[in-house]
Amino acid sequence: AWDRTLAQIFPEFADSMRPEYRGVTLAALLQHRSGLPRSGGAAERTNASPSTGTLVPQRRAFAHWLLRQTPGGPVGRYLYSNAGYALAGAILARSAGA
C-alpha cells in the first residue's frame, strides 16, 4: 500500500533506522520526498554491505545500510534520490517474494 511506512515494510530495521525515515511512506519514497540521500552507490558503501551472494541478501544489506545514513534533506522536501529508487526496488522484491 502507498501509505505503508518504511518501519512497517522493514520491521526488523525499525529500531536501527534513523528516526526520520520510520514514518516515510512508499508514496513519499517514490515521489523523492523521503529525505534519503541522492545516492547510495558502491563507492560510498564499499565496506557497508556484502557485494557477493544472491541479490536477496545484497538488497537487504543495502536497505539496512541506507536506512542508517544521514538524510540528504528534510522529509517532505523534493530531493531526487537514486538510492530511494534502489530501496523501492528492494521493497518490490520483498513484496513479490523474490
Helices and strands as residue ranges (DSSP letters): H 6-9, G 11-13, H 19-22, H 26-30, G 42-44, H 55-66, H 82-96
